[in-house]
Amino acid sequence: MTVRRVVPDAHTHALAENRDFYGLLGLEEVMNLGWVMALASPSNPTAQLLFIREETAPVVPDLSIEVDDVDAVHAAVLASGAEIVHPLTDEPWGVRRFFTRDPEGRVVNVVSHREG
């Protein structure tokens, strides 16, 4: 399994304000679906922040980890007995993901982008 990126997720009610503030620090908007926005460094695109206004799952995650094979990670997490907070799901915006809870209670969004 390969980890492609790790992104902190922040719950917000102020997408535009956060975009403007973090723009002062050199981050640029690279994705905005109206309820979720990603900011990234233009020189290091895997350096990102994710702002979530609302969520399509029961909770807003604390962080997202993009992996190359979400199904393999899901199987390993299930086998470990860790809590699954949101089931493995193909989302309409092109990702396959699930949420799990780490030992400290943080919700982790484990995600892969689907082909096509």
N, C-alpha and C positions, 0 to 999 in steps of 0.2 A: 504494500500500500504506500502511496506517495501523498504527502500533504502538500497541497499547492499554495495555500495561504491560510493565515489565521487573522480574523478580523474582529475587533471589539464591536459590539452592537450597543447602541444607546437608544433608549426610549426617549422620544421627543414630541413636543407639540409645536416645534418651531423649525421646520425644515429649512426655510429660506434664511433665517437668522443664523443657523448653524453653518450653512453653506458659506455665507458671507464671512462669518468669524473665522472659520478654518481656512478660508481662502486667503486670509491675511498671513497664515502660516505656510502657505504654498500648496495647499490641497485644492484639487479641482473636482467638480461634479463629473462623475463618469457614468452614473445611472440614476434615474429618478422615475419611479413608477407612481408617484403621487402619494404613496403611503410609506415608501422606503426609498432612501437615497444613499448612494455610495459616493464617497469622496476618496480621491487617490492622489498620490504624488505623481506628477508627470515624469519624473526621472526614475521612479521606482514604483511601477503600477501595482505591485503586490502590497505596498504600504497603504492601507486603507482604513477608513472608518465607515461604519454603517449606522445610519440614523433611521429609526423605525417609528412612524407616527401611530400606526395601528398594526395589528398582526392578523394573519390568516390562520393562526393556530391558537391554542388555549393560553399561551403566555408569550411574552417578548423574550427572546433568548438573550443571554449575557454576552455570548460570543459565537462566531461562526467559524467552522473549520471546513475548508474545501478540500476534498480528497478525490483521488482518481477513481475509486471504486466504493461508492457508498453502500452497495449491497454487502460487500465483504466486511466493511466496518460495522454495519448493522448486525450481521451475524455474530461478529466477535463481541459486540456490546451485549446482545441478547444472551450469548453463552456465558458471559461474565456475571449475569444477574443484575446488572445496572438497570435503573429505572428508565423506561422509555416514556417520555412526556408527550410526544406527538409521533404517530406512527409513520413508517416509511411511506412517502407520498410523492407521486409525480405531480408537480405544481404546474399550473397553466403558463407561468412565465419562464418555463424551460429548465427547471431544476428538479432533481430528485433528492429528497431530504428526509431526515427524521431529527427529533430532539431527544436528548438524553440529559440526565442530571449527573453532575460530577460529585465526588465525595463531599465537597463543601456546599452542595446545594445549587451551584450555578447551572443554568440551563444552557446546553451546548447544541447549536444547530449544526448538524453534520450534513454536508451538501456536496453534490456533484452536478455539474452542468450536463444536461442531456444532449446527445448529438442531434443535429438537424434542426 
